[in-house]
Amino acid sequence: MQQKTVKGNQITEGVIWKQLLFFFFPIVLGTFFQQLYNTADAVIVGRFVGKEALACVGGSAAQIANLIVGFFVGLSSGATVIIAQYYGARDEKSLSQTLHTAIAFSIVGSIFISIISILCAPSLLTLMKTPESLMKDSIIYLQIYFAGILFVFIYNIGSSILRAVGDSRRPLYFLIVCCILNIVLDLLFVLVWKMGVAGAAIATVLAQAVSSLLVLITLIRTTDLYRLSFRKLRLYKDPFFRIIHIGIPSGLQSIMYTISNMSIQTSINTLGTDTVAAWTAFGKIDSLFWMINGAFGISITTFVGQNYGAGKYTRMKKSVKTCLLMSLAASIGFSILFMTVGKYCYYLFTSDADVIRIGTRMMLMMAPGYFLFSFIEVLSGALRGVGNVFIPMILTCCGICVFRVLWIIFILPHYNNIDCIVYSYPASWILTAGMYIWYYHREQKKLPKED
């Protein structure tokens, strides 16, 4: 039997703030390249095809893709939490079974979702009141994207496994390679071969295929506890039900998030192509903040999961406080940055004066409330790390998702403009952040005392 390498675990032993930063920066850089990876399509088609193509790539089609992929990523997060706990406890057998179950589940799930999504894409776009001028290219983009969804799922679960065991660097390296590849292919298919929206979709799928292959090679070649063997790929009963138990609430939460965003996108679609294009560009610029915030959430989930598995509860609490302070500082910095020079970012996507004017107004209304989401992201990530996902799902779904849908139904008809839609975001953050602060404070008192 091949001996596995056992390394010192700095997440459970090192200086907290240093290890958080060492773990955080590769994640945030990786997320940056993931966003650049996604944004490349929007920039290239927006600049070289037109604002209609920009709206197709980033409007209703993006919301539908986020709905499907977000549900799976949320569902597979159950595996991430469990693997982090088993790795912290050095339980090789349980970790291996969970890893192989997660990979097998992603393969089976991708085949099913690919077929259903390709067939349902036209109906979903119609349901979202996608403008007729955008319908044809939106369908093409979605169907090509979902034809390659296997690669998206494999990469996401594989990189999540690596982060769960404390390796946030190699997912970053893979993303850098694939981001560059995606941009080169975008330019080739869109600018040189004039394939338009279809070319952008094909470029994304091919780049994702490379990233998924790199992740699989890494998992196969490792000598640590999390080695992948194709012979062991199956749905092990106990790990499968544990993954489902933790993952279903996260998956449902992701669906609710996206449904609320889809309801907002549907309302925005009625305001014209300029507003749709501005919202699309704003979403790409705004993603810079979300990638920072999301990286803190991923970091604290891994830190809490591993320290919880190792029985280091005091260290776990200190990690949460440190991470929250870092996240707040970053959020305030982004608010200041976007409110002062954010307007100039829109020139990356379009030169249309109306689109830039509408997008800049969106940014000035939303950016001041960014700090509120730090509490939501960090505290929900901490709770997820100990396997507490059901109540956080309820808090997020009610405070953000249901709240925004109700806002669209009852408030928007009285003030049918983009300002009213945008204000639903900071209003929901105030409500949800307050609930999370209360609930986390209550739950941390229940943790066992260390020996």
C-alpha positions as CSV (number, residue, x, y, z in Angstrom):
1,M,0.0,0.0,0.0
2,Q,1.4,3.4,-1.0
3,Q,2.1,5.6,2.0
4,K,0.3,8.9,2.2
5,T,2.2,12.1,2.9
6,V,1.1,13.8,6.2
7,K,2.0,17.5,6.4
8,G,1.8,20.0,9.2
9,N,-1.5,21.8,9.0
10,Q,-1.0,25.5,9.4
11,I,-4.8,26.2,9.3
12,T,-5.1,24.5,12.7
13,E,-1.7,25.4,14.1
14,G,-0.3,28.7,12.5
15,V,-0.8,32.3,13.3
16,I,-4.5,33.0,12.4
17,W,-4.3,36.3,10.6
18,K,-1.2,35.2,8.6
19,Q,-2.7,31.9,7.6
20,L,-6.0,33.5,6.7
21,L,-4.2,35.9,4.3
22,F,-2.0,33.0,2.9
23,F,-5.2,31.1,2.2
24,F,-7.3,34.1,1.2
25,F,-5.0,35.7,-1.5
26,P,-4.8,32.7,-3.8
27,I,-8.6,32.4,-3.5
28,V,-9.3,36.0,-4.3
29,L,-6.8,36.0,-7.1
30,G,-8.4,32.8,-8.4
31,T,-11.8,34.4,-8.2
32,F,-10.5,37.5,-10.0
33,F,-9.3,35.3,-12.8
34,Q,-12.7,33.5,-12.7
35,Q,-14.4,36.8,-13.1
36,L,-12.0,37.9,-15.8
37,Y,-12.7,34.5,-17.4
38,N,-16.4,35.3,-17.4
39,T,-16.1,39.0,-18.1
40,A,-13.9,38.4,-21.2
41,D,-17.0,37.3,-23.1
42,A,-18.9,40.4,-22.2
43,V,-16.0,42.8,-22.9
44,I,-15.2,41.3,-26.3
45,V,-18.7,40.9,-27.6
46,G,-19.7,44.3,-26.2
47,R,-16.8,46.1,-27.9
48,F,-16.7,44.2,-31.2
49,V,-20.3,42.9,-31.7
50,G,-22.5,45.4,-30.0
51,K,-24.6,46.2,-27.0
52,E,-27.3,43.6,-28.0
53,A,-24.6,40.9,-27.9
54,L,-23.5,42.2,-24.5
55,A,-27.1,42.0,-23.2
56,C,-27.3,38.4,-24.5
57,V,-24.2,37.2,-22.8
58,G,-24.8,38.9,-19.5
59,G,-28.6,39.3,-19.2
60,S,-31.2,36.6,-18.9
61,A,-28.8,33.9,-20.2
62,A,-26.3,34.6,-17.4
63,Q,-29.1,34.5,-14.7
64,I,-30.3,31.1,-16.0
65,A,-26.7,29.7,-16.1
66,N,-26.2,31.0,-12.5
67,L,-29.4,29.3,-11.4
68,I,-28.3,25.9,-12.6
69,V,-24.6,26.1,-11.7
70,G,-25.3,27.8,-8.4
71,F,-27.6,25.0,-7.3
72,F,-25.0,22.4,-8.0
73,V,-22.2,24.3,-6.4
74,G,-24.3,24.9,-3.3
75,L,-25.2,21.2,-3.3
76,S,-21.6,20.1,-3.6
77,S,-20.6,22.5,-0.8
78,G,-21.7,19.7,1.5
79,A,-18.7,17.7,0.3
80,T,-16.4,20.7,0.9
81,V,-17.5,21.0,4.5
82,I,-17.2,17.3,5.2
83,I,-13.8,17.0,3.6
84,A,-12.5,19.9,5.6
85,Q,-13.7,18.3,8.8
86,Y,-12.2,14.9,7.9
87,Y,-8.9,16.4,6.8
88,G,-8.7,18.4,10.1
89,A,-9.4,15.1,12.0
90,R,-6.9,13.1,9.6
91,D,-9.7,10.6,8.9
92,E,-8.3,9.2,5.6
93,K,-11.0,6.5,4.9
94,S,-14.0,8.9,5.4
95,L,-12.3,11.6,3.4
96,S,-11.6,9.3,0.5
97,Q,-15.2,8.0,0.3
98,T,-16.6,11.6,0.5
99,L,-14.2,12.8,-2.3
100,H,-15.1,9.9,-4.7
101,T,-18.8,10.3,-4.0
102,A,-18.6,14.0,-4.8
103,I,-16.8,13.5,-8.1
104,A,-19.2,10.7,-9.1
105,F,-22.1,12.9,-8.2
106,S,-20.8,15.8,-10.3
107,I,-20.5,13.5,-13.4
108,V,-24.0,12.0,-13.1
109,G,-25.6,15.4,-12.2
110,S,-23.9,17.2,-15.1
111,I,-25.3,14.7,-17.7
112,F,-28.9,15.1,-16.4
113,I,-28.7,18.9,-16.1
114,S,-27.1,19.3,-19.5
115,I,-30.0,17.5,-21.3
116,I,-32.8,19.3,-19.3
117,S,-31.2,22.8,-19.6
118,I,-30.6,22.6,-23.4
119,L,-34.3,21.5,-23.9
120,C,-35.7,24.2,-21.6
121,A,-33.5,27.2,-22.5
122,P,-36.1,28.8,-24.9
123,S,-38.9,28.5,-22.4
124,L,-36.9,29.9,-19.5
125,L,-35.8,32.9,-21.6
126,T,-39.4,33.5,-22.6
127,L,-40.5,33.3,-19.0
128,M,-38.0,36.0,-18.1
129,K,-39.5,38.3,-20.8
130,T,-36.2,38.4,-22.7
131,P,-36.6,41.0,-25.5
132,E,-37.3,39.5,-28.9
133,S,-34.2,41.1,-30.3
134,L,-32.0,39.2,-27.8
135,M,-33.8,35.9,-27.9
136,K,-32.0,34.1,-30.7
137,D,-28.4,34.7,-29.5
138,S,-29.4,34.1,-25.9
139,I,-30.7,30.7,-26.8
140,I,-27.5,29.9,-28.8
141,Y,-25.3,31.0,-25.9
142,L,-27.2,29.0,-23.3
143,Q,-27.3,25.8,-25.3
144,I,-23.6,25.8,-26.1
145,Y,-22.8,26.6,-22.5
146,F,-24.9,23.8,-21.1
147,A,-23.5,21.3,-23.6
148,G,-20.2,21.7,-21.7
149,I,-21.6,21.9,-18.2
150,L,-19.7,18.7,-17.2
151,F,-16.4,20.6,-17.3
152,V,-17.9,23.4,-15.1
153,F,-19.1,20.9,-12.5
154,I,-15.8,18.9,-12.5
155,Y,-13.7,22.0,-12.1
156,N,-15.9,23.5,-9.3
157,I,-16.0,20.4,-7.2
158,G,-12.3,19.6,-7.7
159,S,-11.1,23.1,-6.8
160,S,-13.5,23.1,-3.8
161,I,-11.9,19.9,-2.6
162,L,-8.4,21.4,-2.9
163,R,-9.4,24.4,-1.0
164,A,-11.1,22.3,1.7
165,V,-7.8,20.7,2.5
166,G,-6.0,24.0,2.5
167,D,-4.6,24.2,-1.1
168,S,-5.8,27.5,-2.5
169,R,-2.8,28.0,-4.8
170,R,-3.2,25.3,-7.5
171,P,-6.8,26.3,-8.3
172,L,-5.4,29.8,-8.9
173,Y,-2.7,28.6,-11.2
174,F,-5.2,26.6,-13.3
175,L,-7.5,29.6,-13.5
176,I,-4.7,31.9,-14.8
177,V,-3.9,29.4,-17.5
178,C,-7.5,28.9,-18.5
179,C,-8.4,32.6,-18.3
180,I,-5.6,33.5,-20.8
181,L,-6.8,30.6,-23.0
182,N,-10.4,31.9,-22.8
183,I,-9.4,35.4,-23.9
184,V,-7.3,34.1,-26.8
185,L,-10.1,31.9,-27.9
186,D,-12.6,34.7,-27.5
187,L,-10.5,36.9,-29.8
188,L,-10.1,34.1,-32.3
189,F,-13.7,33.1,-32.5
190,V,-15.4,36.5,-32.1
191,L,-12.9,39.0,-33.6
192,V,-11.2,36.9,-36.3
193,W,-13.8,34.3,-37.2
194,K,-16.8,36.6,-36.6
195,M,-18.8,33.9,-34.7
196,G,-20.4,36.4,-32.4
197,V,-22.2,35.1,-29.2
198,A,-21.7,31.5,-30.3
199,G,-17.9,32.0,-30.5
200,A,-17.8,33.4,-27.0
201,A,-19.8,30.4,-25.6
202,I,-17.5,27.9,-27.4
203,A,-14.4,29.7,-26.0
204,T,-15.8,29.4,-22.5
205,V,-16.6,25.7,-22.8
206,L,-13.1,24.8,-24.2
207,A,-11.3,26.8,-21.5
208,Q,-13.4,25.1,-18.8
209,A,-12.5,21.7,-20.3
210,V,-8.8,22.5,-19.8
211,S,-9.4,23.7,-16.2
212,S,-11.3,20.5,-15.3
213,L,-8.6,18.3,-16.7
214,L,-5.9,20.1,-14.7
215,V,-7.9,19.7,-11.5
216,L,-8.4,16.0,-12.1
217,I,-4.7,15.4,-12.8
218,T,-3.8,17.2,-9.5
219,L,-6.2,15.0,-7.5
220,I,-4.9,11.8,-9.2
221,R,-1.2,12.6,-8.7
222,T,-1.3,13.8,-5.0
223,T,0.3,11.7,-2.3
224,D,-1.8,13.3,0.4
225,L,-5.0,11.9,2.0
226,Y,-7.2,13.3,-0.8
227,R,-5.9,11.2,-3.7
228,L,-8.4,10.4,-6.5
229,S,-8.7,7.0,-8.0
230,F,-11.1,6.3,-10.8
231,R,-11.5,2.7,-9.6
232,K,-13.1,4.1,-6.4
233,L,-15.6,6.4,-8.1
234,R,-19.1,5.5,-6.8
235,L,-21.9,7.0,-4.7
236,Y,-21.0,5.7,-1.2
237,K,-24.2,5.6,0.9
238,D,-23.2,7.4,4.1
239,P,-21.1,10.2,2.5
240,F,-23.7,10.7,-0.2
241,F,-26.5,11.3,2.4
242,R,-24.2,13.6,4.4
243,I,-23.4,15.6,1.3
244,I,-27.1,15.9,0.5
245,H,-28.0,16.8,4.1
246,I,-25.5,19.7,4.2
247,G,-25.7,20.5,0.5
248,I,-29.4,20.7,-0.2
249,P,-30.0,23.8,2.0
250,S,-27.0,25.5,0.3
251,G,-28.3,24.5,-3.1
252,L,-31.8,25.8,-2.3
253,Q,-30.3,29.0,-1.0
254,S,-28.4,29.5,-4.2
255,I,-31.6,28.8,-6.2
256,M,-33.5,31.4,-4.1
257,Y,-30.7,33.9,-4.7
258,T,-30.9,33.4,-8.4
259,I,-34.7,33.4,-8.6
260,S,-34.7,36.8,-6.9
261,N,-32.0,38.0,-9.3
262,M,-34.1,36.6,-12.2
263,S,-37.2,38.4,-11.0
264,I,-35.1,41.6,-10.9
265,Q,-33.6,40.8,-14.3
266,T,-37.2,40.3,-15.6
267,S,-38.2,43.8,-14.4
268,I,-35.0,45.3,-15.8
269,N,-35.8,43.7,-19.2
270,T,-38.9,45.8,-19.4
271,L,-36.9,49.0,-19.2
272,G,-35.1,48.7,-22.5
273,T,-31.9,47.5,-24.0
274,D,-29.8,50.4,-22.6
275,T,-30.8,49.5,-19.1
276,V,-30.2,45.8,-19.7
277,A,-26.7,46.5,-21.1
278,A,-26.0,48.9,-18.1
279,W,-27.1,46.3,-15.6
280,T,-24.9,43.7,-17.3
281,A,-21.8,45.9,-17.3
282,F,-22.5,46.9,-13.7
283,G,-22.8,43.2,-12.7
284,K,-19.3,42.6,-14.2
285,I,-17.8,45.6,-12.4
286,D,-19.6,44.8,-9.2
287,S,-18.3,41.3,-9.3
288,L,-14.9,42.6,-8.1
289,F,-16.4,43.3,-4.7
290,W,-18.3,40.0,-4.6
291,M,-15.2,38.0,-5.4
292,I,-13.3,39.6,-2.4
293,N,-16.3,39.0,-0.1
294,G,-16.8,35.5,-1.4
295,A,-13.1,34.6,-0.9
296,F,-13.5,35.6,2.8
297,G,-16.5,33.3,3.0
298,I,-14.7,30.4,1.4
299,S,-11.6,31.0,3.6
300,I,-13.6,31.0,6.9
301,T,-15.6,27.9,5.9
302,T,-12.3,26.0,5.5
303,F,-10.7,27.4,8.7
304,V,-13.8,26.7,10.8
305,G,-14.3,23.3,9.3
306,Q,-10.8,22.1,9.9
307,N,-10.5,23.6,13.4
308,Y,-13.9,22.2,14.3
309,G,-12.8,18.7,13.1
310,A,-9.6,19.1,15.2
311,G,-11.7,20.2,18.3
312,K,-10.0,23.7,18.4
313,Y,-13.1,25.7,19.2
314,T,-11.4,28.8,20.7
315,R,-9.2,29.1,17.6
316,M,-12.3,28.7,15.5
317,K,-14.0,31.7,17.1
318,K,-10.8,33.9,16.8
319,S,-10.6,33.0,13.1
320,V,-14.2,34.3,12.6
321,K,-13.5,37.6,14.3
322,T,-10.2,38.1,12.4
323,C,-11.9,37.3,9.0
324,L,-14.8,39.6,9.7
325,L,-12.5,42.6,10.4
326,M,-10.6,41.9,7.2
327,S,-13.8,41.6,5.2
328,L,-15.2,44.9,6.6
329,A,-12.0,46.8,5.7
330,A,-12.1,45.4,2.2
331,S,-15.8,46.3,1.8
332,I,-15.3,49.9,2.9
333,G,-12.3,50.2,0.5
334,F,-14.4,49.0,-2.4
335,S,-17.2,51.4,-1.6
336,I,-14.9,54.4,-1.7
337,L,-13.2,53.1,-4.9
338,F,-16.5,52.6,-6.8
339,M,-18.0,55.9,-5.6
340,T,-15.0,57.9,-6.8
341,V,-13.7,56.3,-10.0
342,G,-16.2,53.5,-10.8
343,K,-17.7,55.4,-13.7
344,Y,-14.6,54.9,-15.8
345,C,-14.9,51.1,-15.6
346,Y,-17.9,51.2,-17.9
347,Y,-15.7,52.3,-20.8
348,L,-14.3,48.8,-20.9
349,F,-17.7,47.5,-22.0
350,T,-19.2,50.2,-24.1
351,S,-18.9,53.8,-25.4
352,D,-22.7,54.4,-25.3
353,A,-23.3,57.5,-23.2
354,D,-26.8,56.4,-22.0
355,V,-25.5,53.0,-20.9
356,I,-22.7,54.6,-19.0
357,R,-24.9,57.1,-17.3
358,I,-27.5,54.5,-16.2
359,G,-24.7,52.2,-14.9
360,T,-22.9,54.9,-13.0
361,R,-26.1,55.8,-11.1
362,M,-26.7,52.1,-10.2
363,M,-23.2,52.0,-8.7
364,L,-23.6,55.2,-6.6
365,M,-26.8,53.8,-5.1
366,M,-25.5,50.4,-4.2
367,A,-21.8,50.7,-3.2
368,P,-22.3,52.5,0.1
369,G,-24.0,49.4,1.6
370,Y,-21.3,46.9,0.7
371,F,-20.0,46.7,4.3
372,L,-23.3,45.1,5.4
373,F,-22.8,42.1,3.3
374,S,-19.5,41.3,5.1
375,F,-21.6,40.1,8.1
376,I,-23.7,37.9,5.9
377,E,-20.9,36.3,4.0
378,V,-18.4,35.7,6.9
379,L,-21.0,34.5,9.5
380,S,-22.8,32.2,7.0
381,G,-19.4,30.8,6.0
382,A,-18.5,30.2,9.6
383,L,-21.8,28.4,10.3
384,R,-21.4,26.3,7.2
385,G,-18.0,25.2,8.4
386,V,-19.5,23.4,11.4
387,G,-22.3,21.9,9.2
388,N,-25.0,24.4,10.4
389,V,-26.7,25.1,7.1
390,F,-30.5,24.9,7.5
391,I,-31.1,28.0,9.6
392,P,-28.6,30.1,7.7
393,M,-30.5,29.1,4.5
394,I,-33.8,30.3,6.0
395,L,-32.2,33.6,7.1
396,T,-30.7,34.2,3.7
397,C,-33.7,33.1,1.7
398,C,-36.1,35.2,3.8
399,G,-33.9,38.3,4.3
400,I,-32.6,38.6,0.8
401,C,-34.4,36.4,-1.7
402,V,-38.0,36.5,-0.5
403,F,-37.6,40.2,0.5
404,R,-36.5,41.2,-3.0
405,V,-39.2,39.3,-4.7
406,L,-41.8,40.9,-2.5
407,W,-40.2,44.3,-3.2
408,I,-40.6,43.7,-6.9
409,I,-44.2,42.6,-6.5
410,F,-45.5,45.2,-4.1
411,I,-43.1,48.2,-4.2
412,L,-41.9,48.4,-7.8
413,P,-45.3,48.9,-9.4
414,H,-45.6,52.2,-7.5
415,Y,-42.1,53.4,-8.5
416,N,-41.4,51.6,-11.8
417,N,-37.8,52.7,-12.4
418,I,-34.3,51.4,-12.1
419,D,-33.7,53.4,-8.8
420,C,-36.5,51.4,-7.0
421,I,-35.0,48.1,-8.2
422,V,-31.5,48.9,-7.1
423,Y,-32.6,50.0,-3.6
424,S,-34.0,46.5,-2.9
425,Y,-30.3,45.4,-2.5
426,P,-29.1,47.5,0.4
427,A,-32.5,47.2,2.1
428,S,-32.3,43.4,2.0
429,W,-28.7,43.6,3.4
430,I,-29.7,45.6,6.4
431,L,-32.4,43.0,7.3
432,T,-30.3,39.9,6.7
433,A,-27.1,41.2,8.4
434,G,-29.0,42.0,11.6
435,M,-30.5,38.4,11.6
436,Y,-27.1,36.8,11.1
437,I,-25.4,38.8,13.8
438,W,-28.1,37.7,16.3
439,Y,-28.1,34.1,15.2
440,Y,-24.3,33.6,15.2
441,H,-23.9,35.2,18.6
442,R,-26.5,32.7,19.9
443,E,-24.9,29.6,18.3
444,Q,-21.3,30.2,19.3
445,K,-22.4,30.0,23.0
446,K,-23.4,26.3,22.3
447,L,-19.9,25.2,21.3
448,P,-18.2,22.6,23.7
449,K,-15.5,23.8,26.0
450,E,-12.0,22.7,25.0
451,D,-10.2,20.3,27.3
